[in-house]
Amino acid sequence: MSGTFVIAQGGGPTAVINQTLAGAITAIRARHPGARILGARHGVRGLRDGHLADLHTLSAADLERLARTPGAALGSTRDKPDAAYCDAVLKGLRAAGADAFIYIGGNDTAGTQSLIAQASGGTIACVHAPKTIDNDLVENDHTPGFISAAEFVAGAFAGADLDFRSLPGIYVGIVMGRHAGFLTAASAAWRADPESGPHLVYVPERPFDRERFLDGVRSSLGRHGHCIVAMSEGVQDRDGRSLVEHLVPPEMLERDPHGNVRLSGTDLGQAVERILAEDLPRVRARVDTFGYLPRSHAGLVNATDQREAFEAGTFAVEVAEAGSYSVALQFDGKATRPVRVPLDAVAGKTRHMPGDFLAADRDQVSDKCMAYLARLLPPRPDIRTALV
């Protein structure tokens, strides 16, 4: 293959998505000298609208600096193409003379690639390269972007625990994750001991119960003098409704263009604040919504995450020589390696936290989850939790 490669980025940016872009560019130059390399601006929207950039002229120094930069350098999109949209994207690919299209993103991105691959009749190799801080792609042990975001979350909650040891009270940190709780679970990765926070962890995989929550907070206050809570933005009640929908009046709910309830704003935080104010009125309480902070934090980019994201990009170019597939990071018991899997195995599917990642008898992660996080994240900083 020595023709034209098109690369795009979709979905939420990460701290290492540009490593995957740089890896793909580097591999194309090495494996296919003379090939054209084009970047679609703002994902498939750039292909639909004909907004393409020439990436072949990037110098080695610029490419290295690009790789280290968080955020999607080409621009991203939340567009979820239907058949008509994909037809327009395919026309854009053909107009560009594309032989291969590498799209870096999550499960919706894999779904788009599957549609385009079918529509092209095999004339264009459509490769999905993984990316998401949510860690929710099936076929993957973990995804590029997750480790950096998880390290941020682990550090933030370790710091909140130290803060509230100093000035006791209740702290609730709301972490991104609509359907999967991996990133929220990472809040526990740097717990120093059973006394350390987070003392309570709530994820979408386990129904949230208000009374159980309050009982847990009271118990933690009685035992530790303070309570640190990690909560996924996508926590649900027993009926499967998000907690936002359960606690916030319908007229106050915000929705995105696809009809999904807006979870990452202030609604859930305000609802939790009301619960604490009503039931624990005289206890100091703080609720923070992390929002986008863990996604592209420029001051904390994990080296393993960088390397694996770059390798996913280089492997995507190799995969393109075989046709349309998804790249997945899999752990063989000794090392993590990119492998080739069918697009439809990933497209539109959500990987949830395994049931045994949650403690059976309390709102906390299990030892198995802690072992998984310890394999991926660096060790907790060597700090003392208390002097007396």
C-alpha positions as YAML, in Angstrom:
chain: A
units: angstrom
residues:
- id: 1
  name: MET
  ca: [0.00, 0.00, 0.00]
- id: 2
  name: SER
  ca: [1.70, 3.21, -1.12]
- id: 3
  name: GLY
  ca: [-1.22, 5.51, -1.85]
- id: 4
  name: THR
  ca: [-3.07, 7.77, 0.60]
- id: 5
  name: PHE
  ca: [-3.74, 7.40, 4.33]
- id: 6
  name: VAL
  ca: [-6.36, 9.52, 6.07]
- id: 7
  name: ILE
  ca: [-6.30, 9.85, 9.86]
- id: 8
  name: ALA
  ca: [-8.97, 11.34, 12.15]
- id: 9
  name: GLN
  ca: [-9.72, 11.63, 15.87]
- id: 10
  name: GLY
  ca: [-13.17, 11.19, 17.41]
- id: 11
  name: GLY
  ca: [-14.85, 11.49, 20.81]
- id: 12
  name: GLY
  ca: [-13.42, 12.98, 23.98]
- id: 13
  name: PRO
  ca: [-9.74, 13.99, 23.85]
- id: 14
  name: THR
  ca: [-7.17, 12.32, 26.11]
- id: 15
  name: ALA
  ca: [-3.66, 13.02, 27.33]
- id: 16
  name: VAL
  ca: [-2.21, 10.57, 24.79]
- id: 17
  name: ILE
  ca: [-4.48, 10.55, 21.73]
- id: 18
  name: ASN
  ca: [-1.83, 12.50, 19.81]
- id: 19
  name: GLN
  ca: [0.67, 9.75, 20.57]
- id: 20
  name: THR
  ca: [-1.51, 7.43, 18.51]
- id: 21
  name: LEU
  ca: [-1.65, 10.00, 15.72]
- id: 22
  name: ALA
  ca: [2.14, 10.40, 15.82]
- id: 23
  name: GLY
  ca: [2.62, 6.63, 15.90]
- id: 24
  name: ALA
  ca: [0.51, 6.21, 12.78]
- id: 25
  name: ILE
  ca: [2.34, 8.98, 10.92]
- id: 26
  name: THR
  ca: [5.72, 7.53, 11.92]
- id: 27
  name: ALA
  ca: [4.75, 4.03, 10.79]
- id: 28
  name: ILE
  ca: [3.35, 5.23, 7.45]
- id: 29
  name: ARG
  ca: [6.58, 7.04, 6.68]
- id: 30
  name: ALA
  ca: [8.62, 3.96, 7.57]
- id: 31
  name: ARG
  ca: [6.48, 1.29, 5.90]
- id: 32
  name: HIS
  ca: [5.14, 3.27, 2.95]
- id: 33
  name: PRO
  ca: [7.67, 5.88, 1.81]
- id: 34
  name: GLY
  ca: [6.05, 8.37, -0.51]
- id: 35
  name: ALA
  ca: [2.51, 7.75, 0.69]
- id: 36
  name: ARG
  ca: [0.28, 10.79, 1.22]
- id: 37
  name: ILE
  ca: [-0.84, 11.39, 4.81]
- id: 38
  name: LEU
  ca: [-3.93, 13.52, 5.35]
- id: 39
  name: GLY
  ca: [-5.60, 14.52, 8.59]
- id: 40
  name: ALA
  ca: [-9.37, 15.08, 8.73]
- id: 41
  name: ARG
  ca: [-10.24, 18.09, 10.86]
- id: 42
  name: HIS
  ca: [-12.79, 17.37, 13.60]
- id: 43
  name: GLY
  ca: [-13.20, 13.69, 12.82]
- id: 44
  name: VAL
  ca: [-15.54, 12.47, 10.13]
- id: 45
  name: ARG
  ca: [-17.00, 15.97, 9.89]
- id: 46
  name: GLY
  ca: [-13.79, 17.02, 8.15]
- id: 47
  name: LEU
  ca: [-14.22, 14.27, 5.57]
- id: 48
  name: ARG
  ca: [-17.84, 15.17, 5.02]
- id: 49
  name: ASP
  ca: [-16.97, 18.85, 4.58]
- id: 50
  name: GLY
  ca: [-13.66, 18.42, 2.77]
- id: 51
  name: HIS
  ca: [-11.49, 19.89, 5.54]
- id: 52
  name: LEU
  ca: [-8.22, 17.97, 5.31]
- id: 53
  name: ALA
  ca: [-4.68, 18.84, 6.38]
- id: 54
  name: ASP
  ca: [-1.40, 17.61, 4.88]
- id: 55
  name: LEU
  ca: [0.45, 15.77, 7.65]
- id: 56
  name: HIS
  ca: [3.33, 14.54, 5.52]
- id: 57
  name: THR
  ca: [5.26, 17.78, 5.91]
- id: 58
  name: LEU
  ca: [5.53, 17.65, 9.72]
- id: 59
  name: SER
  ca: [9.18, 17.73, 10.82]
- id: 60
  name: ALA
  ca: [10.54, 15.14, 13.21]
- id: 61
  name: ALA
  ca: [10.76, 17.78, 15.96]
- id: 62
  name: ASP
  ca: [7.17, 18.92, 15.38]
- id: 63
  name: LEU
  ca: [5.95, 15.33, 15.37]
- id: 64
  name: GLU
  ca: [7.70, 14.59, 18.65]
- id: 65
  name: ARG
  ca: [6.23, 17.71, 20.26]
- id: 66
  name: LEU
  ca: [2.80, 16.85, 18.87]
- id: 67
  name: ALA
  ca: [3.00, 13.37, 20.41]
- id: 68
  name: ARG
  ca: [3.66, 14.85, 23.87]
- id: 69
  name: THR
  ca: [0.72, 17.26, 23.65]
- id: 70
  name: PRO
  ca: [-2.62, 16.31, 25.30]
- id: 71
  name: GLY
  ca: [-5.89, 16.94, 23.48]
- id: 72
  name: ALA
  ca: [-6.87, 16.01, 19.91]
- id: 73
  name: ALA
  ca: [-4.55, 18.01, 17.64]
- id: 74
  name: LEU
  ca: [-6.71, 17.43, 14.57]
- id: 75
  name: GLY
  ca: [-9.86, 18.39, 16.45]
- id: 76
  name: SER
  ca: [-12.55, 15.88, 17.37]
- id: 77
  name: THR
  ca: [-16.30, 15.41, 17.03]
- id: 78
  name: ARG
  ca: [-19.24, 13.83, 18.84]
- id: 79
  name: ASP
  ca: [-21.09, 13.21, 15.58]
- id: 80
  name: LYS
  ca: [-22.60, 9.71, 15.36]
- id: 81
  name: PRO
  ca: [-23.03, 9.16, 11.62]
- id: 82
  name: ASP
  ca: [-26.04, 7.37, 10.22]
- id: 83
  name: ALA
  ca: [-26.03, 5.68, 6.82]
- id: 84
  name: ALA
  ca: [-26.48, 8.96, 4.93]
- id: 85
  name: TYR
  ca: [-23.69, 10.65, 6.89]
- id: 86
  name: CYS
  ca: [-21.39, 7.68, 6.27]
- id: 87
  name: ASP
  ca: [-22.14, 7.92, 2.57]
- id: 88
  name: ALA
  ca: [-20.96, 11.54, 2.65]
- id: 89
  name: VAL
  ca: [-17.83, 10.48, 4.56]
- id: 90
  name: LEU
  ca: [-17.14, 7.76, 2.01]
- id: 91
  name: LYS
  ca: [-17.43, 10.30, -0.79]
- id: 92
  name: GLY
  ca: [-14.91, 12.47, 1.04]
- id: 93
  name: LEU
  ca: [-12.53, 9.54, 1.40]
- id: 94
  name: ARG
  ca: [-12.81, 8.71, -2.29]
- id: 95
  name: ALA
  ca: [-12.33, 12.35, -3.27]
- id: 96
  name: ALA
  ca: [-9.11, 12.31, -1.25]
- id: 97
  name: GLY
  ca: [-8.01, 9.11, -2.98]
- id: 98
  name: ALA
  ca: [-7.85, 7.27, 0.34]
- id: 99
  name: ASP
  ca: [-6.58, 3.72, 0.43]
- id: 100
  name: ALA
  ca: [-6.79, 3.53, 4.21]
- id: 101
  name: PHE
  ca: [-8.68, 5.43, 6.90]
- id: 102
  name: ILE
  ca: [-7.44, 5.26, 10.50]
- id: 103
  name: TYR
  ca: [-9.96, 6.62, 12.99]
- id: 104
  name: ILE
  ca: [-8.81, 7.02, 16.61]
- id: 105
  name: GLY
  ca: [-11.65, 6.84, 19.14]
- id: 106
  name: GLY
  ca: [-14.03, 4.78, 21.27]
- id: 107
  name: ASN
  ca: [-16.83, 2.31, 20.58]
- id: 108
  name: ASP
  ca: [-18.91, 4.80, 18.57]
- id: 109
  name: THR
  ca: [-15.85, 5.43, 16.40]
- id: 110
  name: ALA
  ca: [-15.49, 1.69, 15.83]
- id: 111
  name: GLY
  ca: [-19.16, 1.63, 14.83]
- id: 112
  name: THR
  ca: [-18.58, 4.39, 12.29]
- id: 113
  name: GLN
  ca: [-15.63, 2.49, 10.84]
- id: 114
  name: SER
  ca: [-17.76, -0.64, 10.53]
- id: 115
  name: LEU
  ca: [-20.42, 1.25, 8.56]
- id: 116
  name: ILE
  ca: [-17.87, 2.90, 6.27]
- id: 117
  name: ALA
  ca: [-16.01, -0.37, 5.69]
- id: 118
  name: GLN
  ca: [-19.24, -2.07, 4.61]
- id: 119
  name: ALA
  ca: [-20.23, 0.83, 2.38]
- id: 120
  name: SER
  ca: [-16.82, 0.90, 0.69]
- id: 121
  name: GLY
  ca: [-17.12, -2.76, -0.28]
- id: 122
  name: GLY
  ca: [-13.58, -3.41, 0.91]
- id: 123
  name: THR
  ca: [-11.97, -0.79, -1.33]
- id: 124
  name: ILE
  ca: [-10.77, 1.25, 1.66]
- id: 125
  name: ALA
  ca: [-9.12, -0.27, 4.73]
- id: 126
  name: CYS
  ca: [-10.98, 1.20, 7.72]
- id: 127
  name: VAL
  ca: [-9.04, 0.75, 10.95]
- id: 128
  name: HIS
  ca: [-10.18, 1.74, 14.42]
- id: 129
  name: ALA
  ca: [-7.44, 2.69, 16.89]
- id: 130
  name: PRO
  ca: [-8.58, 2.62, 20.55]
- id: 131
  name: LYS
  ca: [-8.94, 5.67, 22.80]
- id: 132
  name: THR
  ca: [-11.02, 6.44, 25.88]
- id: 133
  name: ILE
  ca: [-10.44, 7.45, 29.48]
- id: 134
  name: ASP
  ca: [-13.56, 5.43, 30.41]
- id: 135
  name: ASN
  ca: [-11.70, 2.15, 29.73]
- id: 136
  name: ASP
  ca: [-14.94, 0.70, 28.36]
- id: 137
  name: LEU
  ca: [-13.90, -0.90, 25.05]
- id: 138
  name: VAL
  ca: [-14.54, -4.63, 24.82]
- id: 139
  name: GLU
  ca: [-11.64, -6.82, 23.66]
- id: 140
  name: ASN
  ca: [-9.25, -4.45, 25.50]
- id: 141
  name: ASP
  ca: [-7.52, -5.06, 28.84]
- id: 142
  name: HIS
  ca: [-7.29, -1.28, 29.09]
- id: 143
  name: THR
  ca: [-7.37, 1.61, 26.64]
- id: 144
  name: PRO
  ca: [-4.96, 4.42, 25.74]
- id: 145
  name: GLY
  ca: [-5.89, 7.46, 27.79]
- id: 146
  name: PHE
  ca: [-7.16, 5.53, 30.79]
- id: 147
  name: ILE
  ca: [-3.89, 5.20, 32.71]
- id: 148
  name: SER
  ca: [-3.12, 8.94, 32.64]
- id: 149
  name: ALA
  ca: [-6.67, 9.84, 33.65]
- id: 150
  name: ALA
  ca: [-6.69, 7.14, 36.34]
- id: 151
  name: GLU
  ca: [-3.42, 8.41, 37.80]
- id: 152
  name: PHE
  ca: [-4.93, 11.91, 37.98]
- id: 153
  name: VAL
  ca: [-8.01, 10.56, 39.77]
- id: 154
  name: ALA
  ca: [-5.95, 8.44, 42.16]
- id: 155
  name: GLY
  ca: [-3.81, 11.43, 43.09]
- id: 156
  name: ALA
  ca: [-6.79, 13.75, 43.47]
- id: 157
  name: PHE
  ca: [-8.54, 11.42, 45.92]
- id: 158
  name: ALA
  ca: [-5.35, 10.71, 47.87]
- id: 159
  name: GLY
  ca: [-5.02, 14.48, 48.23]
- id: 160
  name: ALA
  ca: [-8.67, 14.92, 49.23]
- id: 161
  name: ASP
  ca: [-8.19, 12.29, 51.93]
- id: 162
  name: LEU
  ca: [-5.20, 14.16, 53.36]
- id: 163
  name: ASP
  ca: [-7.13, 17.44, 53.17]
- id: 164
  name: PHE
  ca: [-10.13, 16.08, 55.08]
- id: 165
  name: ARG
  ca: [-7.95, 14.39, 57.68]
- id: 166
  name: SER
  ca: [-6.75, 17.91, 58.39]
- id: 167
  name: LEU
  ca: [-10.18, 19.56, 58.44]
- id: 168
  name: PRO
  ca: [-12.75, 16.77, 58.96]
- id: 169
  name: GLY
  ca: [-15.96, 16.57, 57.02]
- id: 170
  name: ILE
  ca: [-17.48, 14.90, 53.95]
- id: 171
  name: TYR
  ca: [-15.96, 15.08, 50.49]
- id: 172
  name: VAL
  ca: [-17.68, 13.76, 47.35]
- id: 173
  name: GLY
  ca: [-15.80, 13.72, 44.05]
- id: 174
  name: ILE
  ca: [-17.90, 13.04, 40.93]
- id: 175
  name: VAL
  ca: [-15.90, 11.36, 38.16]
- id: 176
  name: MET
  ca: [-16.68, 10.86, 34.46]
- id: 177
  name: GLY
  ca: [-18.16, 7.53, 33.38]
- id: 178
  name: ARG
  ca: [-21.66, 7.19, 31.96]
- id: 179
  name: HIS
  ca: [-21.88, 3.39, 31.82]
- id: 180
  name: ALA
  ca: [-18.59, 2.05, 33.22]
- id: 181
  name: GLY
  ca: [-16.98, 2.73, 36.58]
- id: 182
  name: PHE
  ca: [-13.31, 1.99, 35.90]
- id: 183
  name: LEU
  ca: [-12.19, 5.61, 36.21]
- id: 184
  name: THR
  ca: [-14.11, 6.11, 39.44]
- id: 185
  name: ALA
  ca: [-12.64, 2.87, 40.79]
- id: 186
  name: ALA
  ca: [-9.18, 4.34, 40.16]
- id: 187
  name: SER
  ca: [-9.93, 6.73, 43.03]
- id: 188
  name: ALA
  ca: [-9.01, 3.86, 45.36]
- id: 189
  name: ALA
  ca: [-5.74, 2.95, 43.64]
- id: 190
  name: TRP
  ca: [-3.59, 4.93, 46.07]
- id: 191
  name: ARG
  ca: [-5.41, 4.09, 49.31]
- id: 192
  name: ALA
  ca: [-2.62, 3.78, 51.89]
- id: 193
  name: ASP
  ca: [-4.56, 1.50, 54.25]
- id: 194
  name: PRO
  ca: [-8.14, 0.58, 55.24]
- id: 195
  name: GLU
  ca: [-8.42, 3.93, 57.06]
- id: 196
  name: SER
  ca: [-7.71, 5.92, 53.90]
- id: 197
  name: GLY
  ca: [-10.21, 7.34, 51.45]
- id: 198
  name: PRO
  ca: [-12.12, 6.92, 49.37]
- id: 199
  name: HIS
  ca: [-14.21, 5.18, 52.00]
- id: 200
  name: LEU
  ca: [-17.18, 4.76, 49.65]
- id: 201
  name: VAL
  ca: [-17.17, 4.12, 45.90]
- id: 202
  name: TYR
  ca: [-20.29, 4.29, 43.69]
- id: 203
  name: VAL
  ca: [-20.25, 3.17, 40.04]
- id: 204
  name: PRO
  ca: [-22.91, 2.59, 37.35]
- id: 205
  name: GLU
  ca: [-22.54, -1.19, 37.68]
- id: 206
  name: ARG
  ca: [-24.14, -1.21, 41.13]
- id: 207
  name: PRO
  ca: [-27.53, 0.43, 41.93]
- id: 208
  name: PHE
  ca: [-27.32, 3.49, 44.14]
- id: 209
  name: ASP
  ca: [-29.52, 3.64, 47.22]
- id: 210
  name: ARG
  ca: [-29.87, 6.93, 49.10]
- id: 211
  name: GLU
  ca: [-30.35, 5.42, 52.55]
- id: 212
  name: ARG
  ca: [-27.44, 3.03, 52.12]
- id: 213
  name: PHE
  ca: [-25.31, 5.97, 50.98]
- id: 214
  name: LEU
  ca: [-26.21, 8.01, 54.05]
- id: 215
  name: ASP
  ca: [-25.64, 5.05, 56.36]
- id: 216
  name: GLY
  ca: [-22.21, 4.57, 54.79]
- id: 217
  name: VAL
  ca: [-21.33, 8.23, 55.23]
- id: 218
  name: ARG
  ca: [-22.42, 8.20, 58.88]
- id: 219
  name: SER
  ca: [-20.45, 5.02, 59.53]
- id: 220
  name: SER
  ca: [-17.31, 6.48, 57.97]
- id: 221
  name: LEU
  ca: [-17.66, 9.69, 59.97]
- id: 222
  name: GLY
  ca: [-17.99, 7.68, 63.15]
- id: 223
  name: ARG
  ca: [-15.01, 5.47, 62.36]
- id: 224
  name: HIS
  ca: [-12.58, 7.88, 60.68]
- id: 225
  name: GLY
  ca: [-13.84, 11.34, 61.58]
- id: 226
  name: HIS
  ca: [-14.19, 12.16, 57.89]
- id: 227
  name: CYS
  ca: [-15.63, 10.54, 54.77]
- id: 228
  name: ILE
  ca: [-14.28, 10.56, 51.21]
- id: 229
  name: VAL
  ca: [-16.72, 9.46, 48.50]
- id: 230
  name: ALA
  ca: [-15.97, 8.65, 44.84]
- id: 231
  name: MET
  ca: [-19.04, 8.67, 42.63]
- id: 232
  name: SER
  ca: [-19.45, 8.03, 38.90]
- id: 233
  name: GLU
  ca: [-21.49, 10.60, 37.04]
- id: 234
  name: GLY
  ca: [-23.49, 7.69, 35.61]
- id: 235
  name: VAL
  ca: [-24.60, 6.07, 38.87]
- id: 236
  name: GLN
  ca: [-28.10, 4.61, 38.55]
- id: 237
  name: ASP
  ca: [-30.99, 3.73, 40.82]
- id: 238
  name: ARG
  ca: [-32.51, 0.24, 40.96]
- id: 239
  name: ASP
  ca: [-34.80, 1.08, 38.02]
- id: 240
  name: GLY
  ca: [-31.83, 1.76, 35.77]
- id: 241
  name: ARG
  ca: [-32.35, 5.52, 35.70]
- id: 242
  name: SER
  ca: [-29.33, 7.74, 36.18]
- id: 243
  name: LEU
  ca: [-29.20, 9.37, 39.59]
- id: 244
  name: VAL
  ca: [-29.39, 12.74, 37.84]
- id: 245
  name: GLU
  ca: [-32.80, 11.78, 36.40]
- id: 246
  name: HIS
  ca: [-33.94, 10.49, 39.79]
- id: 247
  name: LEU
  ca: [-32.88, 13.51, 41.83]
- id: 248
  name: VAL
  ca: [-33.19, 16.43, 39.42]
- id: 249
  name: PRO
  ca: [-36.63, 17.73, 38.28]
- id: 250
  name: PRO
  ca: [-37.33, 16.93, 34.59]
- id: 251
  name: GLU
  ca: [-37.57, 20.60, 33.65]
- id: 252
  name: MET
  ca: [-34.03, 21.16, 34.96]
- id: 253
  name: LEU
  ca: [-32.40, 18.28, 33.09]
- id: 254
  name: GLU
  ca: [-30.13, 19.10, 30.17]
- id: 255
  name: ARG
  ca: [-29.65, 16.76, 27.22]
- id: 256
  name: ASP
  ca: [-27.04, 16.50, 24.48]
- id: 257
  name: PRO
  ca: [-27.88, 16.45, 20.74]
- id: 258
  name: HIS
  ca: [-28.37, 12.67, 20.94]
- id: 259
  name: GLY
  ca: [-30.93, 12.89, 23.74]
- id: 260
  name: ASN
  ca: [-28.57, 11.66, 26.47]
- id: 261
  name: VAL
  ca: [-29.02, 13.31, 29.85]
- id: 262
  name: ARG
  ca: [-26.12, 15.65, 30.58]
- id: 263
  name: LEU
  ca: [-24.17, 14.02, 33.40]
- id: 264
  name: SER
  ca: [-20.89, 15.91, 33.58]
- id: 265
  name: GLY
  ca: [-22.25, 19.30, 34.56]
- id: 266
  name: THR
  ca: [-23.31, 20.54, 37.98]
- id: 267
  name: ASP
  ca: [-26.75, 18.88, 38.28]
- id: 268
  name: LEU
  ca: [-25.59, 15.70, 40.05]
- id: 269
  name: GLY
  ca: [-23.25, 17.64, 42.31]
- id: 270
  name: GLN
  ca: [-26.05, 19.97, 43.38]
- id: 271
  name: ALA
  ca: [-28.36, 17.00, 43.99]
- id: 272
  name: VAL
  ca: [-25.78, 15.27, 46.21]
- id: 273
  name: GLU
  ca: [-25.18, 18.52, 48.08]
- id: 274
  name: ARG
  ca: [-28.92, 18.70, 48.80]
- id: 275
  name: ILE
  ca: [-28.96, 15.13, 50.14]
- id: 276
  name: LEU
  ca: [-26.10, 15.90, 52.51]
- id: 277
  name: ALA
  ca: [-27.58, 19.23, 53.59]
- id: 278
  name: GLU
  ca: [-30.95, 17.65, 54.32]
- id: 279
  name: ASP
  ca: [-29.76, 14.56, 56.16]
- id: 280
  name: LEU
  ca: [-26.44, 15.72, 57.67]
- id: 281
  name: PRO
  ca: [-27.09, 19.43, 58.07]
- id: 282
  name: ARG
  ca: [-24.36, 20.30, 60.57]
- id: 283
  name: VAL
  ca: [-21.48, 18.43, 58.94]
- id: 284
  name: ARG
  ca: [-18.96, 20.23, 56.75]
- id: 285
  name: ALA
  ca: [-19.43, 18.89, 53.21]
- id: 286
  name: ARG
  ca: [-17.92, 19.57, 49.80]
- id: 287
  name: VAL
  ca: [-18.95, 18.15, 46.42]
- id: 288
  name: ASP
  ca: [-16.65, 18.58, 43.42]
- id: 289
  name: THR
  ca: [-17.40, 17.58, 39.85]
- id: 290
  name: PHE
  ca: [-14.16, 16.59, 38.14]
- id: 291
  name: GLY
  ca: [-15.72, 16.99, 34.69]
- id: 292
  name: TYR
  ca: [-13.12, 17.14, 31.94]
- id: 293
  name: LEU
  ca: [-10.13, 17.66, 34.26]
- id: 294
  name: PRO
  ca: [-8.78, 14.06, 34.07]
- id: 295
  name: ARG
  ca: [-8.99, 13.89, 30.26]
- id: 296
  name: SER
  ca: [-6.11, 16.02, 29.01]
- id: 297
  name: HIS
  ca: [-4.24, 17.18, 32.10]
- id: 298
  name: ALA
  ca: [-1.00, 18.60, 30.75]
- id: 299
  name: GLY
  ca: [0.87, 18.21, 34.03]
- id: 300
  name: LEU
  ca: [0.31, 14.48, 34.36]
- id: 301
  name: VAL
  ca: [0.81, 12.23, 31.36]
- id: 302
  name: ASN
  ca: [1.76, 8.65, 32.18]
- id: 303
  name: ALA
  ca: [4.81, 7.29, 30.32]
- id: 304
  name: THR
  ca: [3.32, 3.80, 29.89]
- id: 305
  name: ASP
  ca: [0.14, 5.34, 28.53]
- id: 306
  name: GLN
  ca: [2.19, 7.37, 26.04]
- id: 307
  name: ARG
  ca: [4.13, 4.33, 24.83]
- id: 308
  name: GLU
  ca: [1.07, 2.12, 24.45]
- id: 309
  name: ALA
  ca: [-0.86, 4.83, 22.61]
- id: 310
  name: PHE
  ca: [2.04, 5.32, 20.19]
- id: 311
  name: GLU
  ca: [2.28, 1.56, 19.63]
- id: 312
  name: ALA
  ca: [-1.46, 1.40, 18.92]
- id: 313
  name: GLY
  ca: [-0.97, 3.96, 16.16]
- id: 314
  name: THR
  ca: [1.98, 2.16, 14.59]
- id: 315
  name: PHE
  ca: [0.14, -1.16, 14.73]
- id: 316
  name: ALA
  ca: [-2.94, 0.39, 13.10]
- id: 317
  name: VAL
  ca: [-0.86, 1.04, 9.99]
- id: 318
  name: GLU
  ca: [0.25, -2.59, 9.91]
- id: 319
  name: VAL
  ca: [-3.36, -3.71, 10.36]
- id: 320
  name: ALA
  ca: [-4.48, -1.52, 7.45]
- id: 321
  name: GLU
  ca: [-2.43, -3.70, 5.12]
- id: 322
  name: ALA
  ca: [-4.76, -6.60, 5.99]
- id: 323
  name: GLY
  ca: [-8.07, -4.71, 5.66]
- id: 324
  name: SER
  ca: [-10.65, -3.28, 8.05]
- id: 325
  name: TYR
  ca: [-10.19, -4.13, 11.74]
- id: 326
  name: SER
  ca: [-10.01, -2.68, 15.24]
- id: 327
  name: VAL
  ca: [-6.81, -2.48, 17.27]
- id: 328
  name: ALA
  ca: [-7.11, -3.69, 20.88]
- id: 329
  name: LEU
  ca: [-4.66, -3.66, 23.77]
- id: 330
  name: GLN
  ca: [-4.55, -7.08, 25.38]
- id: 331
  name: PHE
  ca: [-2.56, -8.40, 28.34]
- id: 332
  name: ASP
  ca: [-1.03, -11.85, 27.97]
- id: 333
  name: GLY
  ca: [-0.05, -12.26, 31.61]
- id: 334
  name: LYS
  ca: [3.35, -10.66, 31.11]
- id: 335
  name: ALA
  ca: [2.99, -7.67, 28.80]
- id: 336
  name: THR
  ca: [0.39, -5.55, 27.03]
- id: 337
  name: ARG
  ca: [0.41, -5.79, 23.25]
- id: 338
  name: PRO
  ca: [-1.77, -4.42, 20.45]
- id: 339
  name: VAL
  ca: [-3.69, -7.09, 18.54]
- id: 340
  name: ARG
  ca: [-6.08, -7.14, 15.61]
- id: 341
  name: VAL
  ca: [-9.76, -7.86, 16.27]
- id: 342
  name: PRO
  ca: [-12.91, -7.59, 14.09]
- id: 343
  name: LEU
  ca: [-14.51, -4.15, 13.98]
- id: 344
  name: ASP
  ca: [-17.91, -5.57, 14.89]
- id: 345
  name: ALA
  ca: [-16.46, -7.09, 18.05]
- id: 346
  name: VAL
  ca: [-15.93, -3.57, 19.41]
- id: 347
  name: ALA
  ca: [-18.42, -1.38, 17.54]
- id: 348
  name: GLY
  ca: [-21.19, 0.06, 19.71]
- id: 349
  name: LYS
  ca: [-20.43, -2.24, 22.67]
- id: 350
  name: THR
  ca: [-19.64, -1.22, 26.24]
- id: 351
  name: ARG
  ca: [-17.27, -3.03, 28.55]
- id: 352
  name: HIS
  ca: [-18.45, -2.84, 32.13]
- id: 353
  name: MET
  ca: [-16.42, -3.39, 35.27]
- id: 354
  name: PRO
  ca: [-16.52, -7.09, 36.22]
- id: 355
  name: GLY
  ca: [-18.75, -7.89, 39.17]
- id: 356
  name: ASP
  ca: [-15.81, -9.17, 41.17]
- id: 357
  name: PHE
  ca: [-14.14, -5.74, 40.94]
- id: 358
  name: LEU
  ca: [-16.61, -4.59, 43.61]
- id: 359
  name: ALA
  ca: [-16.62, -5.74, 47.23]
- id: 360
  name: ALA
  ca: [-19.64, -7.90, 47.95]
- id: 361
  name: ASP
  ca: [-20.40, -6.52, 51.41]
- id: 362
  name: ARG
  ca: [-19.63, -2.81, 51.15]
- id: 363
  name: ASP
  ca: [-19.53, 0.12, 48.71]
- id: 364
  name: GLN
  ca: [-15.87, -0.27, 47.85]
- id: 365
  name: VAL
  ca: [-13.68, -1.86, 45.18]
- id: 366
  name: SER
  ca: [-12.38, -5.39, 45.71]
- id: 367
  name: ASP
  ca: [-8.85, -6.70, 46.10]
- id: 368
  name: LYS
  ca: [-9.04, -7.95, 42.51]
- id: 369
  name: CYS
  ca: [-9.77, -4.45, 41.26]
- id: 370
  name: MET
  ca: [-6.93, -3.05, 43.37]
- id: 371
  name: ALA
  ca: [-4.55, -5.62, 41.82]
- id: 372
  name: TYR
  ca: [-5.69, -4.61, 38.32]
- id: 373
  name: LEU
  ca: [-5.09, -0.93, 39.08]
- id: 374
  name: ALA
  ca: [-1.71, -1.68, 40.69]
- id: 375
  name: ARG
  ca: [-0.62, -3.41, 37.49]
- id: 376
  name: LEU
  ca: [-1.38, -0.31, 35.42]
- id: 377
  name: LEU
  ca: [-0.64, 2.67, 37.65]
- id: 378
  name: PRO
  ca: [2.62, 3.73, 39.29]
- id: 379
  name: PRO
  ca: [2.94, 3.19, 43.05]
- id: 380
  name: ARG
  ca: [1.43, 5.62, 45.49]
- id: 381
  name: PRO
  ca: [3.79, 8.47, 46.46]
- id: 382
  name: ASP
  ca: [5.71, 7.69, 49.64]
- id: 383
  name: ILE
  ca: [3.90, 10.10, 51.94]
- id: 384
  name: ARG
  ca: [2.86, 9.84, 55.57]
- id: 385
  name: THR
  ca: [-0.88, 9.96, 56.21]
- id: 386
  name: ALA
  ca: [-0.63, 11.27, 59.76]
- id: 387
  name: LEU
  ca: [1.97, 12.33, 62.33]
- id: 388
  name: VAL
  ca: [-0.01, 11.43, 65.45]
...
